[in-house]
C-alpha cells in the first residue's frame, strides 16, 4: 500500500479518486494482512468497529457540504491511554483495566472528531506508559503483548507510544497520536524513522488521558512528514476549560501551524549544538556532523558547543516528582472513571497485578507502582522541593539560560541511538537520548529522521523555549525538505551484521 500525505489524500478524495470508506477498508486490510499473516508487528491493540460507518457518513458530508478541513476522512490511530467514548476500551495496555469503556472522549479526541478525523483504532503501548517496572520492555503490554520495530522485527520500537509510532511507520494509518512524560513521543518516533512533536506544556489538553505526572504529561502528533505532524498539531492544540494548564495559553497558540512550514526556515537561524548529548554512538555522531554541515549550507549560524550541563542533575528529582504525581493523578483518574474489576485506586491495581501475575507480570514486575504507592500527598516538602529543582534546573539554569546567553533560536541534539534487540527478561538497553531537557522543562521538541545505522533509523531533535513551536517547525521542515532522510521499513526479521 502506497504512502500518501494528508494533502495528497484530500486531493484524491476531492476528485473522487478515492473515498474515506475505501481508505479505511484499505488500512483495515493492511492491518489484518500484517498482523494475522505476518510480520505481526502488533501495533494495533483494538480496531474501531464503527470506522467504516463513520467514513461513509463523512463521505456523504463531503459530497453534500464539502470537507471540514484537512483531517476530514483521514484515518488516525491513537494511543490506548486516551479516552474514547465509543466501543473501544481505554486500558493503558493493562489487563487491570480490561473492558473499561470511557463515558466521554478525551478533549483532543473530540477535537479530532470535530475536524472529521476517523479514529481507526487504538495503538498498543508500553503498559501504563512505561511506568510499571524498572526493567520493562518498550512496547510490551499485558493486553497487547510485544510491539515490534518494522525496520528490523526483533528490535525494540521504543516507548511508550510504541504502537502509535509503528502504525505510522508501517503505513497502518496516516497519522497517530502519542503521549509523553519523558521521551515517549520522541524516542519511538526517532527509532521508527518518523516525525514526532512533543508540544509545550499547556498547548494540548491532558483531559481524558490516563496519567503519569500532571507536571509533564502531554499528547503529541506522530507522522511520516513534518507537514502531516503540523496539520495534526493545529487540530489538537487549544484551550480546554477542564485542564488548567491550557487556560491562559490562548494567545500563545497559533490557529494554523502550517503557516510556518517554509523551506528556507534555517536561513539566518542561530542553532546551538548540545554536545553533552553526543558521544554514546560514533555513527550517530557522524550523522549529526553531516546534519550540522547541511544546516550551515542552508544558512544557519551554528553555535557550538552550547551544552546543557545541568540536565545530568535531573534524574533523581524527576523520578521523585513522577512517583508522587503518578499516585495522586492515577488515583484521581480511577476515581472519576467507572473502571471494572473493582480497580479504583493504585493500591487496587497493585493487588490485582499480584493476583494475576502469570498474565500481567510474566517477565517484569511493578516496582514503579510500589514505590509510588509509598509516597504521601502533594503537600509533602520532599515533593515540592523536587518539583522546584526540576523546573529550575531544566528551565532557568538549563534551556532558558543557554538560549539567552547565545541568542539562539533552537538547540539540536541526537534524539537517540539505533534500536536495541527486544529482551523481555532484561528489559530495554537505551544507548543515549536527549528528551529529558524538553520533557522536564515542559518546552517543545521535534524529532526528524536523521539517517540510518545498518538499516535502523535515528533522529535529530530540535528544542527551544516555551511556545516556540513556530520556530521549531520552520527549522525542522527546512531540514527535512533538504535531507529527505526517511525510508520506508522493509520488515527485516533480524539484522545481519557484517
Phi, psi and omega in degrees: 000127183290145176279133177233149174276169178301314182293323177297318180293324177296318178297319180293322179286326178294325181271353180085006180295331179211161175238164177298324180295315178297320180298315177297317178301319180294318179293319178299320177294318181295317178299315179297314181298317184286317186270345177260321184259337181127150012275009175056066183276347170063038182278328185258125181269335180197140178259150179280113182293345181260005187301317181294319179293320177298317179297317179298317178296320180290326175297318179296317179297318179300316182295322185271326187235347185095169183284147177287330183171195186290343179264002182299116178081009183269121178288131183227147176249138178237151183295144185280031166240016182245124184297134169229127180273071181212207183271003178265145179280161171233110191230354188056025178078005186257136175295342177295338178247017179304136181077008177284115177251117181290143179281334184229148172293144165301153182305317182290330177293319177297322178295322178294315178297317180299329180279355178093008178289151178254116177285100186287324182180180177256143181265143173295164184203169168292126187308136183054037178055037176066032177234051176244316185224153178285344182230043180284163174258118180305134179088001178260134173220153182293334179273321187254350184064205192269121170281145183244151177285124184289346178282312175221116196292338178265014179255154183292145173270001190058183184195179014266349181277051187297305183297324178298314181293315182293321179300319178291311183299321183272005178061047173265355178198178179274311180217170181213165175245132172241178173229154181221138165252314171204096174092357189282348167260315186294311184296307179295329177296310184291325183284340178252015171068034179233180178265135176227138178242122171259104187288169172299139175302124181103349179280328183233135183294146175261354185300132177080020178242127178299122193269162158249300186215122185293342180275351181227337184301139177199147174264152181209157180284148175225126188206171179277344180223158176298321181299314180295320178296324181290320176301318180293319179300320180299329182278317187276343179283152178150167183279131177239119182297341179267002177231104186296340179293339183262349191303318184258025185253000187307315183288347183261356183259128179284144178291321181218105183287346180293344177298341184265005180273092181236138185292336179260026184298340179273346183295117180084356181286140178263113186246123176268147180250114181275086185295339181292350176262002178270177170093356180271344181205119184300320182289326174297316178301319180296319178294324178293322178296320176297321179295318179297318177298317178299317180296321176298318179297332179271007174098006180285148175260113186265123176254114192220121001266164172223069189290149174255074188295330185289343185299332180294345180272000186276337192306306184291311179295326178296315181298321178299315179299315182298320180297311180299312185287327179299313179299309182297312188286320179293320177300321178295317179298310182297323180291332183266358179238146179274073181282159184268181176061017179061022180270085186252006180205167176299321179301319178297318180297316180300314180294320178297317179299319179295318180293334182243037186304319184298325180272321188265327184232053180286339185241323182212162190264215184222049183301321180294320177299312182296317179294322180292319182299334180282347183283156179269201181284169181286002174271353180301137181297325181298319178294313183297322179292318179295318179297315179298318180296318180300312183290322180295313183293317185280328183261282187301313182265001183244254186299314181301316182298313182294317181295318181292313182299323184254005179052053186268152168273326181196167176241143177242153177198158174295136180290333180166191179256179179292159184297140177269166179290136178298131180220098184293333183276319183260344177087195187286154177229072179298136179259340181172167180173168184224020188287333190298325182302309180286325183295311184286324179288336185083018183264162185283151177213142178230130173253138182230143178308131182255321182167196185225145175238108186052041177085357180261130184289150167222158185234169175242136181256138172246123176220159186204199182281179184302134175060031177263026177306317179304318179293312182297323179295321176302312183292313182296320181294316180299318179295315181298315183295330179281318188271325182045052189284333189293138173235146179289147179289156181241007175055048179289131183300314180206159184275124177260098182275145180291000000 
